[in-house]
Amino acid sequence: MSLNKKGFTLIESLFAFSIFTTVIILLVSLYVTNSKTNIKVNQEYETYQSKKQQIEYTLNLDEGIETCLKKALH
């Protein structure tokens, strides 16, 4: 009877270890996915900021201000 109980203990230990390794692998994969997504979002935000700056530089703000002032005075 004691040999049978030792077998169950071994099986339970191996089952617990497999659950533990599965959880560790899951956490590591989620961390890697989160890191990749964060890098991608930061790159897209930098691209957005640079395009926004290019658009703002192409606008001629002096002419826009003068036009608004002329319309406000008339």
PDB file with SEQRES, HELIX, SHEET and CRYST1 records, atoms N, CA, C and O in Angstrom:
SEQRES   1 A   74  MET SER LEU ASN LYS LYS GLY PHE THR LEU ILE GLU SER          
SEQRES   2 A   74  LEU PHE ALA PHE SER ILE PHE THR THR VAL ILE ILE LEU          
SEQRES   3 A   74  LEU VAL SER LEU TYR VAL THR ASN SER LYS THR ASN ILE          
SEQRES   4 A   74  LYS VAL ASN GLN GLU TYR GLU THR TYR GLN SER LYS LYS          
SEQRES   5 A   74  GLN GLN ILE GLU TYR THR LEU ASN LEU ASP GLU GLY ILE          
SEQRES   6 A   74  GLU THR CYS LEU LYS LYS ALA LEU HIS                          
HELIX    1 AA1 SER A    2  THR A   58  1                                  57    
HELIX    2 AA2 LEU A   61  LEU A   73  1                                  13    
CRYST1    1.000    1.000    1.000  90.00  90.00  90.00 P 1           1          
ATOM      1  N   MET A   1       0.817  -1.199   0.000  1.00  0.00           N  
ATOM      2  CA  MET A   1       0.000   0.000   0.000  1.00  0.00           C  
ATOM      3  C   MET A   1       0.859   1.260   0.000  1.00  0.00           C  
ATOM      4  O   MET A   1       0.486   2.256  -0.621  1.00  0.00           O  
ATOM      5  N   SER A   2       1.985   1.236   0.675  1.00  0.00           N  
ATOM      6  CA  SER A   2       2.825   2.423   0.736  1.00  0.00           C  
ATOM      7  C   SER A   2       3.473   2.713  -0.617  1.00  0.00           C  
ATOM      8  O   SER A   2       3.709   3.879  -0.933  1.00  0.00           O  
ATOM      9  N   LEU A   3       3.774   1.679  -1.438  1.00  0.00           N  
ATOM     10  CA  LEU A   3       4.336   1.918  -2.758  1.00  0.00           C  
ATOM     11  C   LEU A   3       3.325   2.632  -3.649  1.00  0.00           C  
ATOM     12  O   LEU A   3       3.697   3.517  -4.420  1.00  0.00           O  
ATOM     13  N   ASN A   4       2.082   2.267  -3.553  1.00  0.00           N  
ATOM     14  CA  ASN A   4       1.040   2.897  -4.336  1.00  0.00           C  
ATOM     15  C   ASN A   4       0.905   4.374  -3.958  1.00  0.00           C  
ATOM     16  O   ASN A   4       0.709   5.215  -4.835  1.00  0.00           O  
ATOM     17  N   LYS A   5       1.006   4.697  -2.683  1.00  0.00           N  
ATOM     18  CA  LYS A   5       0.902   6.073  -2.227  1.00  0.00           C  
ATOM     19  C   LYS A   5       2.086   6.893  -2.710  1.00  0.00           C  
ATOM     20  O   LYS A   5       1.924   8.064  -3.053  1.00  0.00           O  
ATOM     21  N   LYS A   6       3.286   6.294  -2.742  1.00  0.00           N  
ATOM     22  CA  LYS A   6       4.457   7.014  -3.249  1.00  0.00           C  
ATOM     23  C   LYS A   6       4.291   7.310  -4.734  1.00  0.00           C  
ATOM     24  O   LYS A   6       4.726   8.364  -5.199  1.00  0.00           O  
ATOM     25  N   GLY A   7       3.686   6.425  -5.472  1.00  0.00           N  
ATOM     26  CA  GLY A   7       3.442   6.663  -6.892  1.00  0.00           C  
ATOM     27  C   GLY A   7       2.502   7.830  -7.112  1.00  0.00           C  
ATOM     28  O   GLY A   7       2.722   8.648  -8.006  1.00  0.00           O  
ATOM     29  N   PHE A   8       1.468   7.914  -6.313  1.00  0.00           N  
ATOM     30  CA  PHE A   8       0.545   9.040  -6.416  1.00  0.00           C  
ATOM     31  C   PHE A   8       1.243  10.341  -6.052  1.00  0.00           C  
ATOM     32  O   PHE A   8       0.989  11.373  -6.674  1.00  0.00           O  
ATOM     33  N   THR A   9       2.116  10.308  -5.059  1.00  0.00           N  
ATOM     34  CA  THR A   9       2.843  11.508  -4.667  1.00  0.00           C  
ATOM     35  C   THR A   9       3.741  11.979  -5.806  1.00  0.00           C  
ATOM     36  O   THR A   9       3.834  13.179  -6.067  1.00  0.00           O  
ATOM     37  N   LEU A  10       4.400  11.047  -6.481  1.00  0.00           N  
ATOM     38  CA  LEU A  10       5.249  11.402  -7.612  1.00  0.00           C  
ATOM     39  C   LEU A  10       4.422  11.990  -8.745  1.00  0.00           C  
ATOM     40  O   LEU A  10       4.806  12.995  -9.344  1.00  0.00           O  
ATOM     41  N   ILE A  11       3.295  11.369  -9.037  1.00  0.00           N  
ATOM     42  CA  ILE A  11       2.429  11.876 -10.110  1.00  0.00           C  
ATOM     43  C   ILE A  11       1.901  13.268  -9.758  1.00  0.00           C  
ATOM     44  O   ILE A  11       1.861  14.156 -10.610  1.00  0.00           O  
ATOM     45  N   GLU A  12       1.500  13.452  -8.511  1.00  0.00           N  
ATOM     46  CA  GLU A  12       1.015  14.763  -8.091  1.00  0.00           C  
ATOM     47  C   GLU A  12       2.117  15.809  -8.189  1.00  0.00           C  
ATOM     48  O   GLU A  12       1.862  16.938  -8.607  1.00  0.00           O  
ATOM     49  N   SER A  13       3.325  15.451  -7.814  1.00  0.00           N  
ATOM     50  CA  SER A  13       4.449  16.387  -7.903  1.00  0.00           C  
ATOM     51  C   SER A  13       4.737  16.753  -9.351  1.00  0.00           C  
ATOM     52  O   SER A  13       4.951  17.926  -9.658  1.00  0.00           O  
ATOM     53  N   LEU A  14       4.746  15.781 -10.236  1.00  0.00           N  
ATOM     54  CA  LEU A  14       4.991  16.062 -11.647  1.00  0.00           C  
ATOM     55  C   LEU A  14       3.874  16.906 -12.252  1.00  0.00           C  
ATOM     56  O   LEU A  14       4.128  17.798 -13.061  1.00  0.00           O  
ATOM     57  N   PHE A  15       2.651  16.621 -11.858  1.00  0.00           N  
ATOM     58  CA  PHE A  15       1.522  17.410 -12.347  1.00  0.00           C  
ATOM     59  C   PHE A  15       1.626  18.857 -11.858  1.00  0.00           C  
ATOM     60  O   PHE A  15       1.386  19.790 -12.625  1.00  0.00           O  
ATOM     61  N   ALA A  16       1.979  19.044 -10.600  1.00  0.00           N  
ATOM     62  CA  ALA A  16       2.139  20.399 -10.063  1.00  0.00           C  
ATOM     63  C   ALA A  16       3.288  21.119 -10.764  1.00  0.00           C  
ATOM     64  O   ALA A  16       3.192  22.311 -11.054  1.00  0.00           O  
ATOM     65  N   PHE A  17       4.374  20.395 -11.034  1.00  0.00           N  
ATOM     66  CA  PHE A  17       5.502  21.013 -11.730  1.00  0.00           C  
ATOM     67  C   PHE A  17       5.122  21.408 -13.148  1.00  0.00           C  
ATOM     68  O   PHE A  17       5.543  22.462 -13.626  1.00  0.00           O  
ATOM     69  N   SER A  18       4.334  20.583 -13.830  1.00  0.00           N  
ATOM     70  CA  SER A  18       3.916  20.933 -15.185  1.00  0.00           C  
ATOM     71  C   SER A  18       3.011  22.164 -15.183  1.00  0.00           C  
ATOM     72  O   SER A  18       3.098  23.000 -16.083  1.00  0.00           O  
ATOM     73  N   ILE A  19       2.151  22.275 -14.185  1.00  0.00           N  
ATOM     74  CA  ILE A  19       1.314  23.478 -14.061  1.00  0.00           C  
ATOM     75  C   ILE A  19       2.186  24.700 -13.795  1.00  0.00           C  
ATOM     76  O   ILE A  19       1.965  25.763 -14.373  1.00  0.00           O  
ATOM     77  N   PHE A  20       3.160  24.550 -12.933  1.00  0.00           N  
ATOM     78  CA  PHE A  20       4.072  25.651 -12.605  1.00  0.00           C  
ATOM     79  C   PHE A  20       4.828  26.116 -13.849  1.00  0.00           C  
ATOM     80  O   PHE A  20       4.908  27.317 -14.110  1.00  0.00           O  
ATOM     81  N   THR A  21       5.381  25.180 -14.616  1.00  0.00           N  
ATOM     82  CA  THR A  21       6.124  25.576 -15.817  1.00  0.00           C  
ATOM     83  C   THR A  21       5.205  26.200 -16.865  1.00  0.00           C  
ATOM     84  O   THR A  21       5.616  27.115 -17.578  1.00  0.00           O  
ATOM     85  N   THR A  22       3.975  25.720 -16.967  1.00  0.00           N  
ATOM     86  CA  THR A  22       3.018  26.306 -17.903  1.00  0.00           C  
ATOM     87  C   THR A  22       2.716  27.753 -17.533  1.00  0.00           C  
ATOM     88  O   THR A  22       2.649  28.620 -18.404  1.00  0.00           O  
ATOM     89  N   VAL A  23       2.536  28.010 -16.250  1.00  0.00           N  
ATOM     90  CA  VAL A  23       2.255  29.377 -15.793  1.00  0.00           C  
ATOM     91  C   VAL A  23       3.461  30.277 -16.045  1.00  0.00           C  
ATOM     92  O   VAL A  23       3.295  31.420 -16.471  1.00  0.00           O  
ATOM     93  N   ILE A  24       4.662  29.785 -15.791  1.00  0.00           N  
ATOM     94  CA  ILE A  24       5.864  30.588 -16.024  1.00  0.00           C  
ATOM     95  C   ILE A  24       6.001  30.913 -17.504  1.00  0.00           C  
ATOM     96  O   ILE A  24       6.296  32.054 -17.860  1.00  0.00           O  
ATOM     97  N   ILE A  25       5.794  29.929 -18.370  1.00  0.00           N  
ATOM     98  CA  ILE A  25       5.880  30.166 -19.813  1.00  0.00           C  
ATOM     99  C   ILE A  25       4.818  31.163 -20.258  1.00  0.00           C  
ATOM    100  O   ILE A  25       5.089  32.024 -21.095  1.00  0.00           O  
ATOM    101  N   LEU A  26       3.627  31.056 -19.713  1.00  0.00           N  
ATOM    102  CA  LEU A  26       2.558  31.994 -20.046  1.00  0.00           C  
ATOM    103  C   LEU A  26       2.929  33.417 -19.640  1.00  0.00           C  
ATOM    104  O   LEU A  26       2.738  34.351 -20.419  1.00  0.00           O  
ATOM    105  N   LEU A  27       3.449  33.588 -18.444  1.00  0.00           N  
ATOM    106  CA  LEU A  27       3.833  34.924 -17.974  1.00  0.00           C  
ATOM    107  C   LEU A  27       4.956  35.521 -18.817  1.00  0.00           C  
ATOM    108  O   LEU A  27       4.928  36.708 -19.145  1.00  0.00           O  
ATOM    109  N   VAL A  28       5.935  34.704 -19.165  1.00  0.00           N  
ATOM    110  CA  VAL A  28       7.041  35.199 -19.983  1.00  0.00           C  
ATOM    111  C   VAL A  28       6.541  35.593 -21.376  1.00  0.00           C  
ATOM    112  O   VAL A  28       6.940  36.630 -21.906  1.00  0.00           O  
ATOM    113  N   SER A  29       5.684  34.784 -21.961  1.00  0.00           N  
ATOM    114  CA  SER A  29       5.174  35.118 -23.291  1.00  0.00           C  
ATOM    115  C   SER A  29       4.303  36.378 -23.252  1.00  0.00           C  
ATOM    116  O   SER A  29       4.356  37.189 -24.177  1.00  0.00           O  
ATOM    117  N   LEU A  30       3.519  36.549 -22.216  1.00  0.00           N  
ATOM    118  CA  LEU A  30       2.732  37.772 -22.085  1.00  0.00           C  
ATOM    119  C   LEU A  30       3.621  39.003 -21.911  1.00  0.00           C  
ATOM    120  O   LEU A  30       3.328  40.068 -22.455  1.00  0.00           O  
ATOM    121  N   TYR A  31       4.693  38.855 -21.162  1.00  0.00           N  
ATOM    122  CA  TYR A  31       5.627  39.967 -20.972  1.00  0.00           C  
ATOM    123  C   TYR A  31       6.287  40.354 -22.293  1.00  0.00           C  
ATOM    124  O   TYR A  31       6.408  41.538 -22.608  1.00  0.00           O  
ATOM    125  N   VAL A  32       6.709  39.361 -23.058  1.00  0.00           N  
ATOM    126  CA  VAL A  32       7.347  39.634 -24.353  1.00  0.00           C  
ATOM    127  C   VAL A  32       6.354  40.293 -25.306  1.00  0.00           C  
ATOM    128  O   VAL A  32       6.703  41.246 -26.004  1.00  0.00           O  
ATOM    129  N   THR A  33       5.130  39.797 -25.339  1.00  0.00           N  
ATOM    130  CA  THR A  33       4.105  40.386 -26.202  1.00  0.00           C  
ATOM    131  C   THR A  33       3.823  41.834 -25.803  1.00  0.00           C  
ATOM    132  O   THR A  33       3.677  42.704 -26.661  1.00  0.00           O  
ATOM    133  N   ASN A  34       3.747  42.082 -24.508  1.00  0.00           N  
ATOM    134  CA  ASN A  34       3.513  43.436 -24.022  1.00  0.00           C  
ATOM    135  C   ASN A  34       4.661  44.360 -24.405  1.00  0.00           C  
ATOM    136  O   ASN A  34       4.430  45.502 -24.802  1.00  0.00           O  
ATOM    137  N   SER A  35       5.877  43.885 -24.293  1.00  0.00           N  
ATOM    138  CA  SER A  35       7.040  44.703 -24.646  1.00  0.00           C  
ATOM    139  C   SER A  35       7.032  45.043 -26.131  1.00  0.00           C  
ATOM    140  O   SER A  35       7.274  46.191 -26.506  1.00  0.00           O  
ATOM    141  N   LYS A  36       6.756  44.053 -26.978  1.00  0.00           N  
ATOM    142  CA  LYS A  36       6.709  44.302 -28.420  1.00  0.00           C  
ATOM    143  C   LYS A  36       5.613  45.292 -28.779  1.00  0.00           C  
ATOM    144  O   LYS A  36       5.814  46.172 -29.616  1.00  0.00           O  
ATOM    145  N   THR A  37       4.456  45.149 -28.148  1.00  0.00           N  
ATOM    146  CA  THR A  37       3.344  46.066 -28.418  1.00  0.00           C  
ATOM    147  C   THR A  37       3.688  47.473 -27.965  1.00  0.00           C  
ATOM    148  O   THR A  37       3.368  48.444 -28.651  1.00  0.00           O  
ATOM    149  N   ASN A  38       4.337  47.589 -26.818  1.00  0.00           N  
ATOM    150  CA  ASN A  38       4.720  48.897 -26.307  1.00  0.00           C  
ATOM    151  C   ASN A  38       5.712  49.573 -27.242  1.00  0.00           C  
ATOM    152  O   ASN A  38       5.606  50.774 -27.491  1.00  0.00           O  
ATOM    153  N   ILE A  39       6.668  48.823 -27.759  1.00  0.00           N  
ATOM    154  CA  ILE A  39       7.646  49.380 -28.701  1.00  0.00           C  
ATOM    155  C   ILE A  39       6.944  49.849 -29.973  1.00  0.00           C  
ATOM    156  O   ILE A  39       7.243  50.922 -30.497  1.00  0.00           O  
ATOM    157  N   LYS A  40       6.015  49.043 -30.460  1.00  0.00           N  
ATOM    158  CA  LYS A  40       5.285  49.395 -31.685  1.00  0.00           C  
ATOM    159  C   LYS A  40       4.451  50.661 -31.485  1.00  0.00           C  
ATOM    160  O   LYS A  40       4.418  51.528 -32.359  1.00  0.00           O  
ATOM    161  N   VAL A  41       3.785  50.769 -30.350  1.00  0.00           N  
ATOM    162  CA  VAL A  41       2.969  51.957 -30.074  1.00  0.00           C  
ATOM    163  C   VAL A  41       3.854  53.198 -29.978  1.00  0.00           C  
ATOM    164  O   VAL A  41       3.490  54.257 -30.487  1.00  0.00           O  
ATOM    165  N   ASN A  42       5.006  53.076 -29.334  1.00  0.00           N  
ATOM    166  CA  ASN A  42       5.921  54.214 -29.231  1.00  0.00           C  
ATOM    167  C   ASN A  42       6.436  54.642 -30.600  1.00  0.00           C  
ATOM    168  O   ASN A  42       6.548  55.838 -30.868  1.00  0.00           O  
ATOM    169  N   GLN A  43       6.750  53.685 -31.470  1.00  0.00           N  
ATOM    170  CA  GLN A  43       7.211  54.020 -32.815  1.00  0.00           C  
ATOM    171  C   GLN A  43       6.116  54.715 -33.615  1.00  0.00           C  
ATOM    172  O   GLN A  43       6.383  55.685 -34.324  1.00  0.00           O  
ATOM    173  N   GLU A  44       4.893  54.225 -33.503  1.00  0.00           N  
ATOM    174  CA  GLU A  44       3.783  54.865 -34.219  1.00  0.00           C  
ATOM    175  C   GLU A  44       3.522  56.272 -33.697  1.00  0.00           C  
ATOM    176  O   GLU A  44       3.192  57.170 -34.472  1.00  0.00           O  
ATOM    177  N   TYR A  45       3.668  56.472 -32.383  1.00  0.00           N  
ATOM    178  CA  TYR A  45       3.471  57.802 -31.821  1.00  0.00           C  
ATOM    179  C   TYR A  45       4.565  58.753 -32.294  1.00  0.00           C  
ATOM    180  O   TYR A  45       4.283  59.916 -32.583  1.00  0.00           O  
ATOM    181  N   GLU A  46       5.805  58.280 -32.378  1.00  0.00           N  
ATOM    182  CA  GLU A  46       6.888  59.122 -32.889  1.00  0.00           C  
ATOM    183  C   GLU A  46       6.645  59.488 -34.349  1.00  0.00           C  
ATOM    184  O   GLU A  46       6.899  60.621 -34.757  1.00  0.00           O  
ATOM    185  N   THR A  47       6.155  58.536 -35.132  1.00  0.00           N  
ATOM    186  CA  THR A  47       5.831  58.812 -36.533  1.00  0.00           C  
ATOM    187  C   THR A  47       4.720  59.857 -36.626  1.00  0.00           C  
ATOM    188  O   THR A  47       4.778  60.780 -37.439  1.00  0.00           O  
ATOM    189  N   TYR A  48       3.717  59.691 -35.779  1.00  0.00           N  
ATOM    190  CA  TYR A  48       2.615  60.668 -35.752  1.00  0.00           C  
ATOM    191  C   TYR A  48       3.125  62.061 -35.400  1.00  0.00           C  
ATOM    192  O   TYR A  48       2.740  63.045 -36.031  1.00  0.00           O  
ATOM    193  N   GLN A  49       3.995  62.143 -34.388  1.00  0.00           N  
ATOM    194  CA  GLN A  49       4.517  63.445 -33.964  1.00  0.00           C  
ATOM    195  C   GLN A  49       5.340  64.091 -35.069  1.00  0.00           C  
ATOM    196  O   GLN A  49       5.233  65.296 -35.295  1.00  0.00           O  
ATOM    197  N   SER A  50       6.164  63.300 -35.762  1.00  0.00           N  
ATOM    198  CA  SER A  50       6.988  63.883 -36.821  1.00  0.00           C  
ATOM    199  C   SER A  50       6.128  64.362 -37.984  1.00  0.00           C  
ATOM    200  O   SER A  50       6.398  65.419 -38.554  1.00  0.00           O  
ATOM    201  N   LYS A  51       5.093  63.597 -38.345  1.00  0.00           N  
ATOM    202  CA  LYS A  51       4.193  64.035 -39.418  1.00  0.00           C  
ATOM    203  C   LYS A  51       3.435  65.293 -39.014  1.00  0.00           C  
ATOM    204  O   LYS A  51       3.211  66.187 -39.830  1.00  0.00           O  
ATOM    205  N   LYS A  52       3.047  65.352 -37.754  1.00  0.00           N  
ATOM    206  CA  LYS A  52       2.344  66.533 -37.257  1.00  0.00           C  
ATOM    207  C   LYS A  52       3.248  67.763 -37.332  1.00  0.00           C  
ATOM    208  O   LYS A  52       2.805  68.842 -37.725  1.00  0.00           O  
ATOM    209  N   GLN A  53       4.511  67.596 -36.954  1.00  0.00           N  
ATOM    210  CA  GLN A  53       5.452  68.721 -37.034  1.00  0.00           C  
ATOM    211  C   GLN A  53       5.664  69.151 -38.473  1.00  0.00           C  
ATOM    212  O   GLN A  53       5.736  70.348 -38.752  1.00  0.00           O  
ATOM    213  N   GLN A  54       5.766  68.197 -39.396  1.00  0.00           N  
ATOM    214  CA  GLN A  54       5.950  68.544 -40.806  1.00  0.00           C  
ATOM    215  C   GLN A  54       4.758  69.328 -41.333  1.00  0.00           C  
ATOM    216  O   GLN A  54       4.926  70.283 -42.091  1.00  0.00           O  
ATOM    217  N   ILE A  55       3.569  68.933 -40.941  1.00  0.00           N  
ATOM    218  CA  ILE A  55       2.367  69.648 -41.388  1.00  0.00           C  
ATOM    219  C   ILE A  55       2.333  71.060 -40.805  1.00  0.00           C  
ATOM    220  O   ILE A  55       1.972  72.015 -41.493  1.00  0.00           O  
ATOM    221  N   GLU A  56       2.712  71.183 -39.534  1.00  0.00           N  
ATOM    222  CA  GLU A  56       2.706  72.512 -38.908  1.00  0.00           C  
ATOM    223  C   GLU A  56       3.744  73.425 -39.537  1.00  0.00           C  
ATOM    224  O   GLU A  56       3.517  74.628 -39.663  1.00  0.00           O  
ATOM    225  N   TYR A  57       4.885  72.863 -39.934  1.00  0.00           N  
ATOM    226  CA  TYR A  57       5.906  73.690 -40.579  1.00  0.00           C  
ATOM    227  C   TYR A  57       5.491  74.113 -41.983  1.00  0.00           C  
ATOM    228  O   TYR A  57       5.869  75.192 -42.440  1.00  0.00           O  
ATOM    229  N   THR A  58       4.726  73.286 -42.663  1.00  0.00           N  
ATOM    230  CA  THR A  58       4.324  73.648 -44.024  1.00  0.00           C  
ATOM    231  C   THR A  58       3.239  74.717 -44.032  1.00  0.00           C  
ATOM    232  O   THR A  58       3.085  75.433 -45.021  1.00  0.00           O  
ATOM    233  N   LEU A  59       2.492  74.832 -42.948  1.00  0.00           N  
ATOM    234  CA  LEU A  59       1.477  75.879 -42.891  1.00  0.00           C  
ATOM    235  C   LEU A  59       2.161  77.235 -42.736  1.00  0.00           C  
ATOM    236  O   LEU A  59       3.115  77.377 -41.971  1.00  0.00           O  
ATOM    237  N   ASN A  60       1.677  78.197 -43.449  1.00  0.00           N  
ATOM    238  CA  ASN A  60       2.234  79.536 -43.326  1.00  0.00           C  
ATOM    239  C   ASN A  60       1.383  80.287 -42.308  1.00  0.00           C  
ATOM    240  O   ASN A  60       0.332  80.834 -42.642  1.00  0.00           O  
ATOM    241  N   LEU A  61       1.844  80.304 -41.082  1.00  0.00           N  
ATOM    242  CA  LEU A  61       1.060  80.883 -40.000  1.00  0.00           C  
ATOM    243  C   LEU A  61       0.971  82.404 -40.087  1.00  0.00           C  
ATOM    244  O   LEU A  61      -0.030  82.992 -39.678  1.00  0.00           O  
ATOM    245  N   ASP A  62       2.009  83.040 -40.616  1.00  0.00           N  
ATOM    246  CA  ASP A  62       1.974  84.504 -40.725  1.00  0.00           C  
ATOM    247  C   ASP A  62       0.844  84.956 -41.643  1.00  0.00           C  
ATOM    248  O   ASP A  62       0.116  85.894 -41.316  1.00  0.00           O  
ATOM    249  N   GLU A  63       0.696  84.300 -42.782  1.00  0.00           N  
ATOM    250  CA  GLU A  63      -0.384  84.670 -43.706  1.00  0.00           C  
ATOM    251  C   GLU A  63      -1.748  84.397 -43.077  1.00  0.00           C  
ATOM    252  O   GLU A  63      -2.680  85.178 -43.266  1.00  0.00           O  
ATOM    253  N   GLY A  64      -1.874  83.321 -42.348  1.00  0.00           N  
ATOM    254  CA  GLY A  64      -3.137  83.008 -41.691  1.00  0.00           C  
ATOM    255  C   GLY A  64      -3.512  84.041 -40.650  1.00  0.00           C  
ATOM    256  O   GLY A  64      -4.674  84.435 -40.544  1.00  0.00           O  
ATOM    257  N   ILE A  65      -2.524  84.480 -39.880  1.00  0.00           N  
ATOM    258  CA  ILE A  65      -2.786  85.501 -38.853  1.00  0.00           C  
ATOM    259  C   ILE A  65      -3.182  86.816 -39.514  1.00  0.00           C  
ATOM    260  O   ILE A  65      -4.122  87.476 -39.070  1.00  0.00           O  
ATOM    261  N   GLU A  66      -2.470  87.198 -40.571  1.00  0.00           N  
ATOM    262  CA  GLU A  66      -2.799  88.454 -41.261  1.00  0.00           C  
ATOM    263  C   GLU A  66      -4.201  88.406 -41.854  1.00  0.00           C  
ATOM    264  O   GLU A  66      -4.934  89.393 -41.786  1.00  0.00           O  
ATOM    265  N   THR A  67      -4.579  87.279 -42.429  1.00  0.00           N  
ATOM    266  CA  THR A  67      -5.912  87.139 -43.010  1.00  0.00           C  
ATOM    267  C   THR A  67      -6.982  87.257 -41.936  1.00  0.00           C  
ATOM    268  O   THR A  67      -7.998  87.921 -42.139  1.00  0.00           O  
ATOM    269  N   CYS A  68      -6.761  86.623 -40.810  1.00  0.00           N  
ATOM    270  CA  CYS A  68      -7.734  86.699 -39.718  1.00  0.00           C  
ATOM    271  C   CYS A  68      -7.851  88.114 -39.180  1.00  0.00           C  
ATOM    272  O   CYS A  68      -8.950  88.584 -38.888  1.00  0.00           O  
ATOM    273  N   LEU A  69      -6.710  88.798 -39.048  1.00  0.00           N  
ATOM    274  CA  LEU A  69      -6.760  90.167 -38.549  1.00  0.00           C  
ATOM    275  C   LEU A  69      -7.470  91.096 -39.526  1.00  0.00           C  
ATOM    276  O   LEU A  69      -8.220  91.980 -39.113  1.00  0.00           O  
ATOM    277  N   LYS A  70      -7.234  90.898 -40.820  1.00  0.00           N  
ATOM    278  CA  LYS A  70      -7.903  91.734 -41.814  1.00  0.00           C  
ATOM    279  C   LYS A  70      -9.414  91.513 -41.766  1.00  0.00           C  
ATOM    280  O   LYS A  70     -10.184  92.468 -41.869  1.00  0.00           O  
ATOM    281  N   LYS A  71      -9.842  90.255 -41.610  1.00  0.00           N  
ATOM    282  CA  LYS A  71     -11.269  89.974 -41.552  1.00  0.00           C  
ATOM    283  C   LYS A  71     -11.866  90.519 -40.260  1.00  0.00           C  
ATOM    284  O   LYS A  71     -13.024  90.937 -40.250  1.00  0.00           O  
ATOM    285  N   ALA A  72     -11.104  90.522 -39.175  1.00  0.00           N  
ATOM    286  CA  ALA A  72     -11.610  91.010 -37.903  1.00  0.00           C  
ATOM    287  C   ALA A  72     -11.746  92.539 -37.933  1.00  0.00           C  
ATOM    288  O   ALA A  72     -12.652  93.092 -37.310  1.00  0.00           O  
ATOM    289  N   LEU A  73     -10.861  93.209 -38.645  1.00  0.00           N  
ATOM    290  CA  LEU A  73     -10.905  94.671 -38.690  1.00  0.00           C  
ATOM    291  C   LEU A  73     -11.987  95.194 -39.624  1.00  0.00           C  
ATOM    292  O   LEU A  73     -12.447  96.323 -39.454  1.00  0.00           O  
ATOM    293  N   HIS A  74     -12.397  94.410 -40.592  1.00  0.00           N  
ATOM    294  CA  HIS A  74     -13.421  94.886 -41.539  1.00  0.00           C  
ATOM    295  C   HIS A  74     -14.757  94.573 -41.079  1.00  0.00           C  
ATOM    296  O   HIS A  74     -15.734  94.901 -41.752  1.00  0.00           O  
TER     297      HIS A  74                                                      
END                                                                             
